[in-house]
Amino acid sequence: MQRLRELSRRVEAVYGEIAETFSTYQQRQGLQCRTGCGECCLAPTIEATVLEMLPLALHLFDQGKAEQTLDQLGQLTEPQGCLFYQKLSFDGKQGQCSVYQQRPSICRMFGAAGYRDKTGQTSLSVCKTIKADNPAKYQQGLIMLQSSPPPMMMQSKEQVNELDYQLGNKHYPINTALELALQQVLFKASYSYDQQDLQIA
């Protein structure tokens, strides 16, 4: 269990760097998310690794909510948006994250970020809502790809996932990744308790 906690601290340290890097770029280019928008959080296609969900899994464990959350995840019958997104409008497009401090790396980068196209060139990925809100700033971002390149999404994800190959080598739908992270935490916790019992005996 101690190893998972240490690993989680290292993940969170990288998260701090990622949030600063992407936030700075997005603010400088004027390509920030619309206040209260959570449309991307509804997408069942958002993926994360087990490692990326480890800080949230440990947070839930420490709050005594790990098993309850695992039960909720087990009741999902089909892929859907993040379990921790709280809808604040009828269509769900307005809302907020209820675990913002423990959100995974994809949530810290989303909005405006760089990626490699099929030819290996740097391209700019921008959320459709941000494009619609700021068409001129989006075009300016494309023009400035060379002089002011965006931080690369894949590079930052690798920065996290290389901390532990076993937990960071495969992407899952975000709710599945959290389910697997919770299972890891609960297994390690039960093993730790067993070891303590043996030592006492």
C-alpha atoms as an extended CHARMM CRD file, in Angstrom:
* protein
*
       201  EXT
         1         1  MET       CA              0.0000000000        0.0000000000        0.0000000000  PROA      1               0.0000000000
         2         2  GLN       CA              2.8850000000        2.3140000000        0.8050000000  PROA      2               0.0000000000
         3         3  ARG       CA              4.2320000000        1.8150000000       -2.7120000000  PROA      3               0.0000000000
         4         4  LEU       CA              0.8910000000        2.8840000000       -4.2260000000  PROA      4               0.0000000000
         5         5  ARG       CA              0.8440000000        6.0070000000       -2.0620000000  PROA      5               0.0000000000
         6         6  GLU       CA              4.3730000000        6.9440000000       -3.0840000000  PROA      6               0.0000000000
         7         7  LEU       CA              3.5180000000        6.3200000000       -6.7280000000  PROA      7               0.0000000000
         8         8  SER       CA              0.4000000000        8.4740000000       -6.3700000000  PROA      8               0.0000000000
         9         9  ARG       CA              2.4700000000       11.3470000000       -4.9350000000  PROA      9               0.0000000000
        10        10  ARG       CA              4.7810000000       11.1550000000       -7.9370000000  PROA      10              0.0000000000
        11        11  VAL       CA              1.8060000000       11.1670000000      -10.3150000000  PROA      11              0.0000000000
        12        12  GLU       CA              0.3530000000       14.2110000000       -8.5600000000  PROA      12              0.0000000000
        13        13  ALA       CA              3.6880000000       16.0350000000       -8.8150000000  PROA      13              0.0000000000
        14        14  VAL       CA              3.6650000000       15.5270000000      -12.5960000000  PROA      14              0.0000000000
        15        15  TYR       CA             -0.0020000000       16.5950000000      -12.6780000000  PROA      15              0.0000000000
        16        16  GLY       CA              1.0160000000       19.9120000000      -11.1400000000  PROA      16              0.0000000000
        17        17  GLU       CA              3.5320000000       20.5000000000      -13.9340000000  PROA      17              0.0000000000
        18        18  ILE       CA              1.0330000000       19.4720000000      -16.6190000000  PROA      18              0.0000000000
        19        19  ALA       CA             -1.7090000000       21.7570000000      -15.2980000000  PROA      19              0.0000000000
        20        20  GLU       CA              0.6770000000       24.7230000000      -15.2070000000  PROA      20              0.0000000000
        21        21  THR       CA              2.0430000000       24.0750000000      -18.7110000000  PROA      21              0.0000000000
        22        22  PHE       CA             -1.3030000000       23.6240000000      -20.4500000000  PROA      22              0.0000000000
        23        23  SER       CA             -3.1060000000       26.3530000000      -18.5080000000  PROA      23              0.0000000000
        24        24  THR       CA             -0.3660000000       28.8640000000      -19.3400000000  PROA      24              0.0000000000
        25        25  TYR       CA             -0.5380000000       28.0540000000      -23.0580000000  PROA      25              0.0000000000
        26        26  GLN       CA             -4.3460000000       28.1280000000      -23.1820000000  PROA      26              0.0000000000
        27        27  GLN       CA             -4.5520000000       31.4610000000      -21.3590000000  PROA      27              0.0000000000
        28        28  ARG       CA             -1.8270000000       33.0220000000      -23.4880000000  PROA      28              0.0000000000
        29        29  GLN       CA             -3.6090000000       31.9630000000      -26.6930000000  PROA      29              0.0000000000
        30        30  GLY       CA             -7.0800000000       32.8290000000      -25.3650000000  PROA      30              0.0000000000
        31        31  LEU       CA             -8.2600000000       29.2370000000      -25.8770000000  PROA      31              0.0000000000
        32        32  GLN       CA             -9.6780000000       28.4320000000      -22.4360000000  PROA      32              0.0000000000
        33        33  CYS       CA            -12.7670000000       26.3530000000      -21.7410000000  PROA      33              0.0000000000
        34        34  ARG       CA            -16.0770000000       28.1740000000      -21.4350000000  PROA      34              0.0000000000
        35        35  THR       CA            -17.0100000000       28.6900000000      -17.7640000000  PROA      35              0.0000000000
        36        36  GLY       CA            -19.2290000000       25.8600000000      -16.5400000000  PROA      36              0.0000000000
        37        37  CYS       CA            -18.9350000000       23.8380000000      -19.7450000000  PROA      37              0.0000000000
        38        38  GLY       CA            -18.7040000000       20.0920000000      -19.1890000000  PROA      38              0.0000000000
        39        39  GLU       CA            -19.6930000000       18.7050000000      -22.5780000000  PROA      39              0.0000000000
        40        40  CYS       CA            -16.4390000000       16.7510000000      -22.9220000000  PROA      40              0.0000000000
        41        41  CYS       CA            -17.0970000000       15.0700000000      -19.5470000000  PROA      41              0.0000000000
        42        42  LEU       CA            -20.1970000000       13.4260000000      -21.0370000000  PROA      42              0.0000000000
        43        43  ALA       CA            -18.1830000000       11.5970000000      -23.7060000000  PROA      43              0.0000000000
        44        44  PRO       CA            -17.8920000000        7.8180000000      -23.1560000000  PROA      44              0.0000000000
        45        45  THR       CA            -14.7840000000        7.8210000000      -25.3760000000  PROA      45              0.0000000000
        46        46  ILE       CA            -12.5340000000        9.6460000000      -22.8620000000  PROA      46              0.0000000000
        47        47  GLU       CA             -9.7810000000        7.2760000000      -21.7700000000  PROA      47              0.0000000000
        48        48  ALA       CA             -7.2020000000        7.0600000000      -18.9810000000  PROA      48              0.0000000000
        49        49  THR       CA             -4.7550000000        4.5470000000      -17.5770000000  PROA      49              0.0000000000
        50        50  VAL       CA             -5.0770000000        2.8680000000      -14.1970000000  PROA      50              0.0000000000
        51        51  LEU       CA             -2.0440000000        4.8660000000      -13.0820000000  PROA      51              0.0000000000
        52        52  GLU       CA             -3.7150000000        8.1760000000      -13.9710000000  PROA      52              0.0000000000
        53        53  MET       CA             -6.6990000000        7.2440000000      -11.7850000000  PROA      53              0.0000000000
        54        54  LEU       CA             -4.5870000000        6.1520000000       -8.8020000000  PROA      54              0.0000000000
        55        55  PRO       CA             -4.6950000000        9.5120000000       -6.9200000000  PROA      55              0.0000000000
        56        56  LEU       CA             -8.4970000000        9.5400000000       -7.1550000000  PROA      56              0.0000000000
        57        57  ALA       CA             -8.7640000000        5.8880000000       -6.0900000000  PROA      57              0.0000000000
        58        58  LEU       CA             -6.6230000000        6.5290000000       -2.9930000000  PROA      58              0.0000000000
        59        59  HSD       CA             -8.5950000000        9.7000000000       -2.2110000000  PROA      59              0.0000000000
        60        60  LEU       CA            -11.8430000000        7.7110000000       -2.2920000000  PROA      60              0.0000000000
        61        61  PHE       CA            -10.2790000000        4.9670000000       -0.1520000000  PROA      61              0.0000000000
        62        62  ASP       CA             -9.1610000000        7.5010000000        2.4610000000  PROA      62              0.0000000000
        63        63  GLN       CA            -12.6940000000        8.9450000000        2.5410000000  PROA      63              0.0000000000
        64        64  GLY       CA            -14.1690000000        5.4790000000        3.0460000000  PROA      64              0.0000000000
        65        65  LYS       CA            -15.9170000000        5.6400000000       -0.3410000000  PROA      65              0.0000000000
        66        66  ALA       CA            -13.8720000000        3.1140000000       -2.3350000000  PROA      66              0.0000000000
        67        67  GLU       CA            -16.2210000000        0.1280000000       -2.0390000000  PROA      67              0.0000000000
        68        68  GLN       CA            -19.3380000000        2.2670000000       -2.5330000000  PROA      68              0.0000000000
        69        69  THR       CA            -17.8480000000        3.7930000000       -5.6960000000  PROA      69              0.0000000000
        70        70  LEU       CA            -16.7890000000        0.3620000000       -6.9520000000  PROA      70              0.0000000000
        71        71  ASP       CA            -20.3990000000       -0.8050000000       -6.5420000000  PROA      71              0.0000000000
        72        72  GLN       CA            -21.6530000000        2.2370000000       -8.4940000000  PROA      72              0.0000000000
        73        73  LEU       CA            -19.1850000000        1.5610000000      -11.3120000000  PROA      73              0.0000000000
        74        74  GLY       CA            -20.2130000000       -2.0990000000      -11.3770000000  PROA      74              0.0000000000
        75        75  GLN       CA            -23.8300000000       -1.0860000000      -11.9660000000  PROA      75              0.0000000000
        76        76  LEU       CA            -23.0280000000        0.8360000000      -15.1650000000  PROA      76              0.0000000000
        77        77  THR       CA            -24.4830000000       -1.2130000000      -18.0100000000  PROA      77              0.0000000000
        78        78  GLU       CA            -22.9050000000        0.6970000000      -20.8970000000  PROA      78              0.0000000000
        79        79  PRO       CA            -20.0470000000        3.1550000000      -21.5070000000  PROA      79              0.0000000000
        80        80  GLN       CA            -20.8740000000        6.6750000000      -20.3590000000  PROA      80              0.0000000000
        81        81  GLY       CA            -19.2560000000        9.9180000000      -19.2810000000  PROA      81              0.0000000000
        82        82  CYS       CA            -17.2380000000       10.2950000000      -16.0930000000  PROA      82              0.0000000000
        83        83  LEU       CA            -19.0410000000        9.1180000000      -12.9620000000  PROA      83              0.0000000000
        84        84  PHE       CA            -17.8710000000       12.2150000000      -11.0720000000  PROA      84              0.0000000000
        85        85  TYR       CA            -19.2480000000       14.7960000000      -13.4660000000  PROA      85              0.0000000000
        86        86  GLN       CA            -22.1550000000       16.6710000000      -11.8590000000  PROA      86              0.0000000000
        87        87  LYS       CA            -24.6940000000       17.8930000000      -14.4170000000  PROA      87              0.0000000000
        88        88  LEU       CA            -26.0950000000       21.3420000000      -13.7730000000  PROA      88              0.0000000000
        89        89  SER       CA            -28.3370000000       21.6780000000      -16.8270000000  PROA      89              0.0000000000
        90        90  PHE       CA            -31.0490000000       19.5330000000      -18.4070000000  PROA      90              0.0000000000
        91        91  ASP       CA            -28.8890000000       18.5540000000      -21.3770000000  PROA      91              0.0000000000
        92        92  GLY       CA            -25.8820000000       17.9740000000      -19.1050000000  PROA      92              0.0000000000
        93        93  LYS       CA            -23.5960000000       20.3280000000      -21.0160000000  PROA      93              0.0000000000
        94        94  GLN       CA            -23.3330000000       22.6370000000      -18.0120000000  PROA      94              0.0000000000
        95        95  GLY       CA            -21.7560000000       21.0790000000      -14.9600000000  PROA      95              0.0000000000
        96        96  GLN       CA            -18.7290000000       20.6310000000      -12.7770000000  PROA      96              0.0000000000
        97        97  CYS       CA            -16.1970000000       18.0430000000      -11.6610000000  PROA      97              0.0000000000
        98        98  SER       CA            -16.7900000000       16.7920000000       -8.1120000000  PROA      98              0.0000000000
        99        99  VAL       CA            -13.1960000000       15.4900000000       -7.7700000000  PROA      99              0.0000000000
       100       100  TYR       CA            -11.3870000000       18.3630000000       -9.4680000000  PROA      100             0.0000000000
       101       101  GLN       CA             -8.1640000000       18.1210000000       -7.4290000000  PROA      101             0.0000000000
       102       102  GLN       CA             -7.7880000000       14.4030000000       -8.2570000000  PROA      102             0.0000000000
       103       103  ARG       CA             -8.8370000000       14.5660000000      -11.9340000000  PROA      103             0.0000000000
       104       104  PRO       CA             -6.6520000000       12.5830000000      -14.3840000000  PROA      104             0.0000000000
       105       105  SER       CA             -4.1730000000       14.0680000000      -16.8380000000  PROA      105             0.0000000000
       106       106  ILE       CA             -6.5380000000       14.1560000000      -19.8430000000  PROA      106             0.0000000000
       107       107  CYS       CA             -8.7830000000       16.5710000000      -17.9310000000  PROA      107             0.0000000000
       108       108  ARG       CA             -5.8110000000       18.8380000000      -17.1940000000  PROA      108             0.0000000000
       109       109  MET       CA             -4.7820000000       19.0330000000      -20.8420000000  PROA      109             0.0000000000
       110       110  PHE       CA             -8.1010000000       19.1120000000      -22.6530000000  PROA      110             0.0000000000
       111       111  GLY       CA             -9.2270000000       22.2450000000      -24.4530000000  PROA      111             0.0000000000
       112       112  ALA       CA             -6.2210000000       23.1990000000      -26.5470000000  PROA      112             0.0000000000
       113       113  ALA       CA             -3.1810000000       20.9810000000      -26.9630000000  PROA      113             0.0000000000
       114       114  GLY       CA             -0.6610000000       19.7710000000      -29.5050000000  PROA      114             0.0000000000
       115       115  TYR       CA             -0.4980000000       16.4170000000      -31.2630000000  PROA      115             0.0000000000
       116       116  ARG       CA              1.4250000000       14.8250000000      -34.1390000000  PROA      116             0.0000000000
       117       117  ASP       CA             -0.4660000000       14.4540000000      -37.4170000000  PROA      117             0.0000000000
       118       118  LYS       CA              0.0190000000       11.5730000000      -39.8740000000  PROA      118             0.0000000000
       119       119  THR       CA              3.1140000000       13.2210000000      -41.3360000000  PROA      119             0.0000000000
       120       120  GLY       CA              4.6820000000       13.7310000000      -37.9000000000  PROA      120             0.0000000000
       121       121  GLN       CA              4.0900000000       17.4890000000      -37.9160000000  PROA      121             0.0000000000
       122       122  THR       CA              2.8180000000       19.4030000000      -34.8780000000  PROA      122             0.0000000000
       123       123  SER       CA             -0.9100000000       20.1730000000      -35.1170000000  PROA      123             0.0000000000
       124       124  LEU       CA             -3.3110000000       21.9480000000      -32.8010000000  PROA      124             0.0000000000
       125       125  SER       CA             -6.2470000000       20.1170000000      -31.2510000000  PROA      125             0.0000000000
       126       126  VAL       CA             -8.9280000000       22.4730000000      -29.9520000000  PROA      126             0.0000000000
       127       127  CYS       CA            -12.3310000000       21.6000000000      -28.4730000000  PROA      127             0.0000000000
       128       128  LYS       CA            -15.2110000000       22.3990000000      -30.8640000000  PROA      128             0.0000000000
       129       129  THR       CA            -16.8620000000       24.6790000000      -28.2770000000  PROA      129             0.0000000000
       130       130  ILE       CA            -13.6740000000       26.7120000000      -27.8310000000  PROA      130             0.0000000000
       131       131  LYS       CA            -13.3140000000       26.9330000000      -31.6330000000  PROA      131             0.0000000000
       132       132  ALA       CA            -16.8690000000       28.2280000000      -31.9230000000  PROA      132             0.0000000000
       133       133  ASP       CA            -16.3490000000       30.7570000000      -29.0990000000  PROA      133             0.0000000000
       134       134  ASN       CA            -12.9480000000       31.9900000000      -30.3260000000  PROA      134             0.0000000000
       135       135  PRO       CA            -12.5790000000       31.4010000000      -34.1000000000  PROA      135             0.0000000000
       136       136  ALA       CA            -10.0580000000       34.2130000000      -34.5890000000  PROA      136             0.0000000000
       137       137  LYS       CA             -7.8830000000       33.0620000000      -31.6800000000  PROA      137             0.0000000000
       138       138  TYR       CA             -8.0110000000       29.4940000000      -32.9890000000  PROA      138             0.0000000000
       139       139  GLN       CA             -6.7920000000       30.6750000000      -36.4080000000  PROA      139             0.0000000000
       140       140  GLN       CA             -4.0750000000       32.6990000000      -34.6890000000  PROA      140             0.0000000000
       141       141  GLY       CA             -3.0110000000       29.5830000000      -32.7930000000  PROA      141             0.0000000000
       142       142  LEU       CA             -2.6490000000       27.7130000000      -36.0940000000  PROA      142             0.0000000000
       143       143  ILE       CA             -0.5800000000       30.5300000000      -37.5570000000  PROA      143             0.0000000000
       144       144  MET       CA              1.6900000000       30.5330000000      -34.4920000000  PROA      144             0.0000000000
       145       145  LEU       CA              2.3010000000       26.7640000000      -34.4380000000  PROA      145             0.0000000000
       146       146  GLN       CA              6.0010000000       27.2290000000      -35.1450000000  PROA      146             0.0000000000
       147       147  SER       CA              6.7090000000       30.4020000000      -33.1510000000  PROA      147             0.0000000000
       148       148  SER       CA              4.5380000000       29.4190000000      -30.1560000000  PROA      148             0.0000000000
       149       149  PRO       CA              4.0190000000       25.6390000000      -30.3000000000  PROA      149             0.0000000000
       150       150  PRO       CA              1.3960000000       24.0610000000      -28.0410000000  PROA      150             0.0000000000
       151       151  PRO       CA              2.3970000000       21.5830000000      -25.3170000000  PROA      151             0.0000000000
       152       152  MET       CA              2.0890000000       18.0440000000      -26.6590000000  PROA      152             0.0000000000
       153       153  MET       CA             -0.6770000000       15.9260000000      -25.1680000000  PROA      153             0.0000000000
       154       154  MET       CA              0.9520000000       12.5370000000      -25.8140000000  PROA      154             0.0000000000
       155       155  GLN       CA              4.2940000000       13.6710000000      -24.4310000000  PROA      155             0.0000000000
       156       156  SER       CA              2.6660000000       14.7780000000      -21.1820000000  PROA      156             0.0000000000
       157       157  LYS       CA              0.6260000000       11.5760000000      -20.8650000000  PROA      157             0.0000000000
       158       158  GLU       CA              3.8140000000        9.5520000000      -21.3350000000  PROA      158             0.0000000000
       159       159  GLN       CA              5.4800000000       11.6380000000      -18.6300000000  PROA      159             0.0000000000
       160       160  VAL       CA              2.8570000000       10.2760000000      -16.2160000000  PROA      160             0.0000000000
       161       161  ASN       CA              2.5710000000        6.7320000000      -17.5150000000  PROA      161             0.0000000000
       162       162  GLU       CA              6.3070000000        6.0240000000      -17.6020000000  PROA      162             0.0000000000
       163       163  LEU       CA              6.2900000000        6.2720000000      -13.7810000000  PROA      163             0.0000000000
       164       164  ASP       CA              4.9500000000        2.7130000000      -13.7240000000  PROA      164             0.0000000000
       165       165  TYR       CA              4.8080000000        0.6350000000      -16.9100000000  PROA      165             0.0000000000
       166       166  GLN       CA              2.4390000000       -2.0010000000      -15.5360000000  PROA      166             0.0000000000
       167       167  LEU       CA             -0.2530000000        0.4830000000      -14.4670000000  PROA      167             0.0000000000
       168       168  GLY       CA              0.4030000000        3.0310000000      -17.1980000000  PROA      168             0.0000000000
       169       169  ASN       CA              0.7600000000        0.9660000000      -20.3620000000  PROA      169             0.0000000000
       170       170  LYS       CA             -2.8940000000        0.5650000000      -21.3250000000  PROA      170             0.0000000000
       171       171  HSD       CA             -5.7710000000        3.0160000000      -21.7870000000  PROA      171             0.0000000000
       172       172  TYR       CA             -9.3490000000        2.2440000000      -20.7700000000  PROA      172             0.0000000000
       173       173  PRO       CA            -12.6420000000        4.1670000000      -20.7550000000  PROA      173             0.0000000000
       174       174  ILE       CA            -12.3060000000        6.5410000000      -17.8070000000  PROA      174             0.0000000000
       175       175  ASN       CA            -14.8100000000        4.7390000000      -15.5610000000  PROA      175             0.0000000000
       176       176  THR       CA            -13.1800000000        1.3670000000      -16.2610000000  PROA      176             0.0000000000
       177       177  ALA       CA             -9.7620000000        2.8170000000      -15.4450000000  PROA      177             0.0000000000
       178       178  LEU       CA            -11.0890000000        4.0770000000      -12.1040000000  PROA      178             0.0000000000
       179       179  GLU       CA            -12.7150000000        0.7060000000      -11.3790000000  PROA      179             0.0000000000
       180       180  LEU       CA             -9.3820000000       -1.0740000000      -11.9570000000  PROA      180             0.0000000000
       181       181  ALA       CA             -7.5100000000        1.4930000000       -9.8390000000  PROA      181             0.0000000000
       182       182  LEU       CA             -9.9570000000        1.0100000000       -6.9690000000  PROA      182             0.0000000000
       183       183  GLN       CA             -9.5410000000       -2.7630000000       -7.2140000000  PROA      183             0.0000000000
       184       184  GLN       CA             -5.7610000000       -2.3100000000       -6.9790000000  PROA      184             0.0000000000
       185       185  VAL       CA             -6.0570000000       -0.0830000000       -3.9120000000  PROA      185             0.0000000000
       186       186  LEU       CA             -8.5340000000       -2.3530000000       -2.1120000000  PROA      186             0.0000000000
       187       187  PHE       CA             -6.4530000000       -5.4490000000       -2.8650000000  PROA      187             0.0000000000
       188       188  LYS       CA             -3.2610000000       -3.8360000000       -1.5590000000  PROA      188             0.0000000000
       189       189  ALA       CA             -5.1200000000       -2.5320000000        1.5000000000  PROA      189             0.0000000000
       190       190  SER       CA             -6.4990000000       -5.9780000000        2.3630000000  PROA      190             0.0000000000
       191       191  TYR       CA             -3.0720000000       -7.5430000000        1.8430000000  PROA      191             0.0000000000
       192       192  SER       CA             -1.5150000000       -4.9270000000        4.1420000000  PROA      192             0.0000000000
       193       193  TYR       CA             -4.0850000000       -5.6940000000        6.8340000000  PROA      193             0.0000000000
       194       194  ASP       CA             -3.4020000000       -9.4330000000        6.4850000000  PROA      194             0.0000000000
       195       195  GLN       CA              0.3070000000       -8.8220000000        6.9070000000  PROA      195             0.0000000000
       196       196  GLN       CA             -0.3200000000       -6.7420000000       10.0280000000  PROA      196             0.0000000000
       197       197  ASP       CA             -2.4930000000       -9.5310000000       11.4680000000  PROA      197             0.0000000000
       198       198  LEU       CA              0.2570000000      -12.0730000000       10.8310000000  PROA      198             0.0000000000
       199       199  GLN       CA              2.8270000000       -9.8500000000       12.5580000000  PROA      199             0.0000000000
       200       200  ILE       CA              0.5530000000       -9.4490000000       15.6010000000  PROA      200             0.0000000000
       201       201  ALA       CA             -0.0660000000      -13.1970000000       15.7370000000  PROA      201             0.0000000000
